[in-house]
Amino acid sequence: WYGNCRKGDSRKASCCSNAELLKSGFDWTKFAKGNSCGGDADKDMVLGDLECEFAPAGSYAAGAWPKGWCYPLDSVCKGLGVKDNMCGECKAFGSGGFELRENAMGIRFAGASFDDNQIGKGSYQAMNICILAKYGNGGTITDAPTSNCGGFSLSGAAKQVHWYGNCNRGDSSQASCCSNAELLSSGFDWNKFSKGNSCGGDADTDRVLGKIQCEFQ
């Protein structure tokens, strides 16, 4: 069955199994066979293993950005000490930490995703996102994040507006606008950061943040 198209390519929804998620009453046999919408004699290696996971009905559903595909803050999140899961599914990580993951539209806050630059392990942006998740916007920080905090951008999903994080770690001149400049302090307001790829704000879009792993001292 033909599946070699881009995720979200609605033009190929009638022929390619990777274009869109199926809806009730679907007919799999509508998809083409081979490596094109028109169908051909192409052959591939067979699928030997498939792992699947489903969320409880009514708690996670398709929808438009930024509210669609959003996990609720559930008992698992609360048990891990997460105050704002930012639409991510919560799982345990590391030494008493947590991971937030969302594979369709990514982790987001106040209608925006996060910069796909300066998001790796030990970045201030990743550590600050972990603070935001654990304490909520404006919260009191009691445990500092460790350098094991790190984020992973999501390939294949549509790019979105994002909070500005593409500055050098430790650049105090951009502390008022860039999430990677300095570590947050208690009472912080994430909404002070700019959106886009500059302190002044702009219309730049990035890959969304698919996963953030958080650990605290």
Phi, psi and chi 1 to 4 in degrees:
 res  aa     phi    psi   chi1   chi2   chi3   chi4
   1 TRP       -  140.0  -64.0  101.6      -      -
   2 TYR   -74.0  121.5  173.7   45.5      -      -
   3 GLY  -137.0    7.3      -      -      -      -
   4 ASN   -90.1   59.2 -171.3   23.7      -      -
   5 CYS  -129.3  168.4   62.2      -      -      -
   6 ARG   -73.6  138.3  -69.7 -178.0   61.8   85.4
   7 LYS   -57.7  127.2  176.7  179.2  175.5  178.9
   8 GLY    90.7    3.3      -      -      -      -
   9 ASP   -78.9   88.2 -172.7   -9.7      -      -
  10 SER   -63.5  -20.8   57.8      -      -      -
  11 ARG   -65.1  -22.8  -62.0  170.1  -57.7  170.6
  12 LYS  -110.6   16.3  -65.0 -171.7  174.7 -177.6
  13 ALA   -60.9  -27.0      -      -      -      -
  14 SER   -83.5  -10.1   64.3      -      -      -
  15 CYS  -130.7  -19.1   63.0      -      -      -
  16 CYS  -120.0  129.3  178.9      -      -      -
  17 SER   -74.5   -8.3   60.4      -      -      -
  18 ASN  -101.6    0.0 -165.8   51.9      -      -
  19 ALA   -73.8  -48.1      -      -      -      -
  20 GLU  -145.1  157.6  -66.7 -178.4  -10.4      -
  21 LEU   -71.1  144.9  -76.2  175.7      -      -
  22 LEU   -70.3  153.6  -64.8  170.0      -      -
  23 LYS  -115.7  164.7  -62.6  179.6  175.8   65.5
  24 SER   -53.2  140.1  -64.6      -      -      -
  25 GLY    82.2   10.6      -      -      -      -
  26 PHE   -61.0  156.6   66.8   89.3      -      -
  27 ASP  -125.3  104.6  179.0    8.8      -      -
  28 TRP   -60.4  -31.0 -171.2  -83.2      -      -
  29 THR   -69.9   -3.0   59.7      -      -      -
  30 LYS   -72.4  -24.0   72.8  174.9 -175.4  179.1
  31 PHE   -68.7  148.8  -64.4  133.1      -      -
  32 ALA   -75.7  162.6      -      -      -      -
  33 LYS  -111.3  140.2  -65.5  177.1 -178.6  177.0
  34 GLY   110.4 -142.1      -      -      -      -
  35 ASN  -128.7   33.1 -161.9   36.6      -      -
  36 SER  -160.2  160.2   64.3      -      -      -
  37 CYS   -62.9  -31.2 -105.4      -      -      -
  38 GLY   -79.1  -12.4      -      -      -      -
  39 GLY    83.7  140.7      -      -      -      -
  40 ASP  -158.4 -173.1   53.0   59.7      -      -
  41 ALA   -95.4   15.6      -      -      -      -
  42 ASP   -59.4  142.1 -178.6   68.6      -      -
  43 LYS  -122.7  148.4  -64.6 -179.8 -179.7  179.2
  44 ASP  -130.1  170.1  -84.8   -2.7      -      -
  45 MET   -62.1  147.6  -65.8 -177.5  -66.8      -
  46 VAL   -79.5  158.0  -62.7      -      -      -
  47 LEU   -81.3  116.4  179.5   63.7      -      -
  48 GLY   -96.8  -20.7      -      -      -      -
  49 ASP  -152.5  139.7 -173.1   30.8      -      -
  50 LEU  -141.7  122.9 -178.7   66.1      -      -
  51 GLU  -107.0  133.6  -64.7 -179.4  -12.2      -
  52 CYS  -130.1  146.1  -58.4      -      -      -
  53 GLU  -142.8  140.1 -172.3  174.4   77.5      -
  54 PHE  -129.3  144.1  -66.8   84.8      -      -
  55 ALA   -88.1  153.9      -      -      -      -
  56 PRO   -57.0  142.6  -23.5   33.5      -      -
  57 ALA   -58.4  138.0      -      -      -      -
  58 GLY    87.7   -6.9      -      -      -      -
  59 SER  -105.8  -10.1   63.4      -      -      -
  60 TYR  -156.8  117.2  176.5   74.0      -      -
  61 ALA  -146.1  160.8      -      -      -      -
  62 ALA   -62.7  154.5      -      -      -      -
  63 GLY   173.6  173.0      -      -      -      -
  64 ALA   -79.9  156.2      -      -      -      -
  65 TRP   -61.9  139.0  172.2  -90.7      -      -
  66 PRO  -102.4    8.1   35.7  -35.5      -      -
  67 LYS   -96.4  -15.3  -65.2 -176.9  177.9 -179.9
  68 GLY   -74.6  160.3      -      -      -      -
  69 TRP    50.1   56.5  -58.0  114.0      -      -
  70 CYS  -124.7  114.3 -175.0      -      -      -
  71 TYR   -72.3  138.2  -72.9   97.2      -      -
  72 PRO   -76.0  161.7   29.8  -35.5      -      -
  73 LEU   -74.9  103.3 -176.4   68.6      -      -
  74 ASP  -105.9 -174.0   58.8   16.6      -      -
  75 SER   -65.7  -30.0   59.1      -      -      -
  76 VAL   -64.4  -47.1  175.2      -      -      -
  77 CYS   -59.5  -48.8  -64.4      -      -      -
  78 LYS   -62.1  -37.8  -66.4  175.2 -177.5  177.5
  79 GLY   -65.8  -25.4      -      -      -      -
  80 LEU   -90.9    2.0  -69.2  168.8      -      -
  81 GLY    84.2   20.1      -      -      -      -
  82 VAL   -89.7  127.0  175.4      -      -      -
  83 LYS   -96.2  -32.7 -167.7  163.9 -174.3  178.8
  84 ASP  -136.1  107.7 -170.9  -18.4      -      -
  85 ASN   -84.2   -4.6   65.7  -40.5      -      -
  86 MET    51.0   40.6  -64.0  179.3  -77.5      -
  87 CYS    77.3    4.4  -69.6      -      -      -
  88 GLY   -91.0  150.8      -      -      -      -
  89 GLU   -78.0  133.4 -179.4 -176.6   20.7      -
  90 CYS   -95.0  135.0  -60.1      -      -      -
  91 LYS  -141.4  155.5  -65.7 -177.4  177.9 -179.7
  92 ALA   -68.6  147.2      -      -      -      -
  93 PHE  -147.7  137.2  168.3   76.1      -      -
  94 GLY    59.0 -144.1      -      -      -      -
  95 SER   -93.3   87.9  178.8      -      -      -
  96 GLY    75.2   14.0      -      -      -      -
  97 GLY   -97.5 -165.5      -      -      -      -
  98 PHE  -147.9  160.3   57.1   83.1      -      -
  99 GLU  -124.1  136.8  173.0 -174.4  -66.8      -
 100 LEU  -112.6  132.0  -53.8  179.3      -      -
 101 ARG  -142.5  138.3  178.1 -162.6  -65.8  -99.1
 102 GLU  -149.2  120.5 -157.0  -66.9  -57.4      -
 103 ASN   -96.8   -0.9  -68.0  -32.8      -      -
 104 ALA  -102.4  -52.7      -      -      -      -
 105 MET  -123.0   -5.3  -69.7 -176.6  174.0      -
 106 GLY    85.1  175.6      -      -      -      -
 107 ILE   -74.2  138.3  -52.5  -58.5      -      -
 108 ARG  -151.3  158.2   64.6 -148.7   90.5  138.0
 109 PHE  -142.1  129.1  175.1   75.4      -      -
 110 ALA    51.4   43.3      -      -      -      -
 111 GLY    81.7    9.3      -      -      -      -
 112 ALA  -138.0  151.4      -      -      -      -
 113 SER   -88.5 -161.6 -176.8      -      -      -
 114 PHE  -123.9  154.3  -60.8   93.3      -      -
 115 ASP   -58.1  136.6 -149.6  -55.9      -      -
 116 ASP   -88.2    4.5   62.3    6.1      -      -
 117 ASN  -104.4  155.0  -65.5  -71.7      -      -
 118 GLN    52.9   42.8  -51.3  -69.2  -10.5      -
 119 ILE  -117.8   -2.5 -168.5   61.3      -      -
 120 GLY   -71.7  179.4      -      -      -      -
 121 LYS   -55.4  128.2 -171.8  174.9  179.7  179.4
 122 GLY    85.6   -2.7      -      -      -      -
 123 SER   -71.9  148.6   65.5      -      -      -
 124 TYR   -64.8  -33.6  -83.1  170.4      -      -
 125 GLN   -60.1  -48.0 -179.2 -174.2 -166.7      -
 126 ALA   -62.7  -43.2      -      -      -      -
 127 MET   -63.7  -37.9  -65.0  166.2   78.9      -
 128 ASN   -70.9  -36.5  -77.4  -26.3      -      -
 129 ILE   -62.4  -38.1  -66.1  170.0      -      -
 130 CYS   -64.3  -39.4  -71.0      -      -      -
 131 ILE   -61.6  -45.2  -70.7  172.7      -      -
 132 LEU   -58.9  -41.8  177.4   61.9      -      -
 133 ALA   -68.1  -43.6      -      -      -      -
 134 LYS   -74.4  -39.1 -177.0  174.1  177.7   66.2
 135 TYR  -110.1  -12.7  -61.3  106.8      -      -
 136 GLY    76.2  158.5      -      -      -      -
 137 ASN   -61.2  126.5 -164.9   39.1      -      -
 138 GLY    84.3    5.8      -      -      -      -
 139 GLY   -72.2  167.8      -      -      -      -
 140 THR   -92.7  121.8  -60.9      -      -      -
 141 ILE   -88.9  117.5  -58.3  166.7      -      -
 142 THR  -107.3  -28.3   55.4      -      -      -
 143 ASP  -124.1  131.4  -62.4  -45.6      -      -
 144 ALA   -80.8  144.9      -      -      -      -
 145 PRO   -71.2  150.7   27.5  -34.2      -      -
 146 THR   -95.9  171.0   74.0      -      -      -
 147 SER   -73.1   -0.3   58.3      -      -      -
 148 ASN   -79.5   -7.7  -75.8  -29.1      -      -
 149 CYS   -67.8  136.0  -62.9      -      -      -
 150 GLY  -163.5  150.2      -      -      -      -
 151 GLY  -117.2  160.6      -      -      -      -
 152 PHE  -135.5  120.3  -57.5   82.5      -      -
 153 SER   -73.9  154.3  -63.1      -      -      -
 154 LEU  -102.3  117.7 -178.8   62.4      -      -
 155 SER   -84.0  145.0  -61.4      -      -      -
 156 GLY    98.6  -28.1      -      -      -      -
 157 ALA   -81.0  157.1      -      -      -      -
 158 ALA   -63.0  140.9      -      -      -      -
 159 LYS   -70.2  151.3  -68.7 -175.2  175.9 -177.6
 160 GLN  -139.3  164.3  -59.9  -67.4   -8.3      -
 161 VAL   -58.3  146.9   62.1      -      -      -
 162 HIS  -145.1  157.3   60.9   91.3      -      -
 163 TRP   -70.9  140.0  -62.8  100.7      -      -
 164 TYR   -72.1  120.8  173.6   46.8      -      -
 165 GLY  -136.3    6.6      -      -      -      -
 166 ASN   -92.2   57.2 -170.1   21.9      -      -
 167 CYS  -124.5  167.5   62.7      -      -      -
 168 ASN   -71.7  138.0  -69.8  -34.1      -      -
 169 ARG   -58.5  128.5  171.6  174.3  162.3  158.3
 170 GLY    90.9    2.7      -      -      -      -
 171 ASP   -79.5   88.5 -174.7   -6.1      -      -
 172 SER   -64.3  -20.8   58.7      -      -      -
 173 SER   -68.1  -17.2   66.1      -      -      -
 174 GLN  -114.6   17.7  -63.6 -162.4   49.6      -
 175 ALA   -63.2  -26.0      -      -      -      -
 176 SER   -82.4  -10.9   63.9      -      -      -
 177 CYS  -130.7  -18.8   62.7      -      -      -
 178 CYS  -119.2  128.9  178.3      -      -      -
 179 SER   -74.5   -7.0   61.6      -      -      -
 180 ASN  -103.2    0.0 -166.4   54.9      -      -
 181 ALA   -74.7  -49.7      -      -      -      -
 182 GLU  -143.4  158.1  -66.1 -177.9  -12.5      -
 183 LEU   -72.1  143.1  -75.9  176.9      -      -
 184 LEU   -68.9  153.9  -65.2  168.5      -      -
 185 SER  -114.2  162.2  -59.4      -      -      -
 186 SER   -53.1  141.5  -66.9      -      -      -
 187 GLY    82.4    8.2      -      -      -      -
 188 PHE   -58.2  156.4   66.3   91.3      -      -
 189 ASP  -124.6  105.8 -178.8    9.7      -      -
 190 TRP   -60.5  -29.7 -167.7  -82.5      -      -
 191 ASN   -65.4   -8.5  -65.4  -65.4      -      -
 192 LYS   -72.5  -23.6   74.2  175.7 -176.3  178.8
 193 PHE   -68.4  150.2  -65.0  133.2      -      -
 194 SER   -76.5  163.9  -60.6      -      -      -
 195 LYS  -112.9  139.9  -66.6  176.5 -177.5  176.3
 196 GLY   110.7 -141.5      -      -      -      -
 197 ASN  -128.3   30.8 -160.9   38.6      -      -
 198 SER  -159.2  160.9   63.3      -      -      -
 199 CYS   -63.7  -31.2 -109.0      -      -      -
 200 GLY   -78.5  -12.2      -      -      -      -
 201 GLY    83.9  141.9      -      -      -      -
 202 ASP  -159.3 -173.8   52.8   59.7      -      -
 203 ALA   -95.3   16.0      -      -      -      -
 204 ASP   -59.9  139.3 -177.8   67.0      -      -
 205 THR  -119.6  152.4   58.5      -      -      -
 206 ASP  -134.4  168.4  -88.8   -1.2      -      -
 207 ARG   -59.4  143.8  -67.2  176.5  -63.6  163.5
 208 VAL   -77.8  161.1  -63.6      -      -      -
 209 LEU   -84.2  111.7  178.9   63.6      -      -
 210 GLY   -83.9  -28.7      -      -      -      -
 211 LYS  -153.3  140.6  178.1  173.0   68.6  174.0
 212 ILE  -133.0  130.8 -175.4   82.3      -      -
 213 GLN  -110.5  131.8  -65.4  175.6  -30.3      -
 214 CYS  -128.8  137.4  -57.7      -      -      -
 215 GLU  -142.8  144.2 -169.4  175.5   76.5      -
 216 PHE  -127.7  154.5  -67.7   82.4      -      -
 217 GLN   -74.1      -  -64.3  177.3   -2.7      -
